Amino acid sequence: MTRVPVATLLADPNALLPARTLVVGVETGGASKAYPVDALQKQNPIVDVIGSTPVLVLLAEDGKSVRVFNRSLDGRALEFFRKTDSPSLFDSETGSQWDFNGAATSGALAGRRLEKIPSLKDYWFDWKTYHPDTGAYLLGER
């Protein structure tokens, strides 16, 4: 893969991703970002920040369904991880277990729920047309 100079990436959103890359587009708090589906398949979940909103982007076990949540709860941004032998998520602060619906199913936060953020699966060229100032998640970068 050819590395594109950072100055080019910032000036030309077309340089971020190939036009027909399937992305999960998220807009929140006046900012937007696109998450390539192939990156999400390799790194699931993705813990990120869009603008000033801490987000959790989560791919279901079917490899197709995606949910996005505001990972802030009680004024703190939770960090999430997945154990290799479990489809469940855990937050590193309390060790609570979370499901695909953004609900804590056990632990100190049992019964609590993360706020869902709308998302849209689309091609990169289409997403950037309607969100010209969008960012793009590049695997392993924040």
C-alpha positions as CSV (number, residue, x, y, z in Angstrom):
1,M,0.0,0.0,0.0
2,T,1.4,3.4,-1.0
3,R,1.6,5.9,1.9
4,V,0.0,9.3,1.1
5,P,1.7,12.3,2.6
6,V,-0.3,13.7,5.6
7,A,-0.6,17.1,4.0
8,T,-2.4,15.4,1.0
9,L,-4.7,13.5,3.3
10,L,-5.8,16.7,5.1
11,A,-6.3,18.6,1.8
12,D,-8.0,15.9,-0.2
13,P,-10.6,13.6,1.5
14,N,-10.5,11.4,-1.6
15,A,-7.0,10.4,-0.6
16,L,-8.1,8.9,2.7
17,L,-9.9,5.8,1.3
18,P,-10.7,4.3,-2.0
19,A,-14.0,5.6,-3.3
20,R,-15.9,2.2,-3.1
21,T,-14.7,1.4,0.5
22,L,-17.7,0.4,2.6
23,V,-17.8,2.5,5.7
24,V,-19.9,3.0,8.8
25,G,-20.6,6.8,8.9
26,V,-21.2,8.5,12.2
27,E,-22.2,12.1,12.9
28,T,-22.4,13.4,16.4
29,G,-21.9,16.8,18.0
30,G,-21.3,18.6,14.7
31,A,-18.5,16.2,13.7
32,S,-18.4,13.1,11.6
33,K,-16.2,10.2,10.9
34,A,-16.2,7.1,8.7
35,Y,-15.1,3.7,9.8
36,P,-14.1,1.2,7.1
37,V,-16.0,-2.0,7.6
38,D,-12.8,-4.0,6.9
39,A,-11.0,-2.2,9.8
40,L,-13.9,-3.0,12.1
41,Q,-13.7,-6.6,11.1
42,K,-10.0,-6.6,12.2
43,Q,-10.3,-4.4,15.3
44,N,-13.6,-4.9,17.1
45,P,-14.6,-3.0,19.1
46,I,-13.2,0.4,18.0
47,V,-13.0,2.9,20.9
48,D,-12.6,6.4,19.5
49,V,-13.6,10.1,19.8
50,I,-15.6,12.0,17.3
51,G,-15.3,15.7,17.9
52,S,-15.7,15.7,21.7
53,T,-17.9,12.6,21.9
54,P,-16.3,9.4,23.1
55,V,-17.7,6.6,20.9
56,L,-17.8,2.8,20.8
57,V,-18.2,1.2,17.3
58,L,-19.2,-2.4,17.6
59,L,-19.6,-5.2,15.0
60,A,-22.0,-8.0,15.8
61,E,-21.0,-11.7,15.7
62,D,-22.7,-12.0,12.3
63,G,-20.0,-9.7,10.9
64,K,-22.6,-7.4,9.3
65,S,-24.6,-5.6,12.0
66,V,-23.0,-2.5,13.5
67,R,-24.0,-0.4,16.5
68,V,-22.4,2.9,17.7
69,F,-22.7,4.2,21.2
70,N,-21.7,7.2,23.3
71,R,-19.3,5.5,25.7
72,S,-19.6,8.3,28.3
73,L,-21.5,7.3,31.4
74,D,-21.9,9.4,34.5
75,G,-19.4,11.9,33.2
76,R,-16.6,9.4,32.4
77,A,-15.6,7.9,29.2
78,L,-15.5,4.1,29.6
79,E,-12.8,2.0,27.8
80,F,-14.0,-1.3,26.4
81,F,-12.3,-4.5,25.4
82,R,-13.4,-8.0,24.2
83,K,-12.0,-11.2,25.6
84,T,-10.9,-13.6,22.9
85,D,-13.2,-16.4,24.2
86,S,-16.3,-14.2,24.6
87,P,-18.6,-12.3,22.4
88,S,-19.3,-9.9,25.3
89,L,-17.6,-6.6,26.0
90,F,-16.1,-5.5,29.3
91,D,-15.3,-2.0,30.5
92,S,-11.9,-1.7,32.0
93,E,-13.0,0.7,34.8
94,T,-15.6,-1.6,36.5
95,G,-15.2,-4.9,34.8
96,S,-18.9,-4.8,33.9
97,Q,-20.1,-7.0,31.0
98,W,-21.9,-5.4,28.1
99,D,-24.0,-6.7,25.3
100,F,-24.5,-5.7,21.6
101,N,-27.4,-3.5,22.7
102,G,-25.2,-1.3,24.8
103,A,-26.6,-2.7,28.1
104,A,-24.5,-3.8,31.1
105,T,-25.6,-7.3,31.9
106,S,-23.5,-7.9,35.0
107,G,-21.0,-6.1,37.2
108,A,-21.1,-2.8,39.0
109,L,-23.0,-1.1,36.1
110,A,-25.6,-3.9,35.6
111,G,-28.8,-2.4,34.3
112,R,-27.2,0.7,32.9
113,R,-27.3,1.4,29.1
114,L,-25.1,3.4,26.8
115,E,-26.8,6.0,24.5
116,K,-27.0,4.8,20.9
117,I,-25.7,7.1,18.2
118,P,-27.2,6.7,14.7
119,S,-24.9,5.3,12.0
120,L,-25.1,4.6,8.3
121,K,-23.4,2.0,6.2
122,D,-22.4,3.6,2.9
123,Y,-19.6,3.9,0.4
124,W,-16.9,6.3,1.2
125,F,-17.5,8.5,-1.9
126,D,-21.1,8.9,-1.0
127,W,-20.5,9.5,2.7
128,K,-17.8,12.2,2.0
129,T,-20.1,13.9,-0.5
130,Y,-22.7,14.7,2.3
131,H,-20.0,15.1,5.0
132,P,-17.2,17.0,3.3
133,D,-15.4,17.7,6.6
134,T,-15.5,14.1,7.7
135,G,-12.6,12.2,9.2
136,A,-11.8,8.6,8.4
137,Y,-10.6,6.0,10.9
138,L,-7.4,4.4,9.8
139,L,-6.7,1.0,11.4
140,G,-4.8,1.4,14.6
141,E,-4.9,5.2,14.6
142,R,-7.1,7.5,16.7
